[in-house]
Amino acid sequence: MRWWPISGQIESGVVYQFDVPHCGLDWVVDFDGSFWEPNYPPGREPSCASNGGRGTMTLIEPDRARYVASDDSQITLVRVDGPIVRNGCF
């Protein structure tokens, strides 16, 4: 299935409340009019990589955002160009 982002643009440096979808950061993250992929070391995936949760998201550079989970763990995300193709979350 092909997905397009539906979120609006946000202001850089502002901390926004952000709910991770139930399939986690590894599935679909729609923020600032784009999709984002987490950038963490292999084998060091936080629980929010595959599970939903609440936290905050901040645009820290034009192509980089930071998610801070409720347990204060931080994950950097990178912007993805265009629509993405994903199968359903199981």
Number of C-alpha atoms within 10 A of each C-alpha: 7 8 14 13 17 12 13 10 10 14 11 13 13 12 17 14 13 17 17 25 20 16 18 19 26 17 19 20 23 20 20 20 14 21 22 24 19 20 14 14 7 6 6 8 15 15 13 22 20 17 15 15 18 16 20 18 24 23 21 16 12 10 13 17 22 20 26 18 20 12 8 10 12 16 20 18 23 17 20 15 10 10 12 14 10 11 9 8 11 5
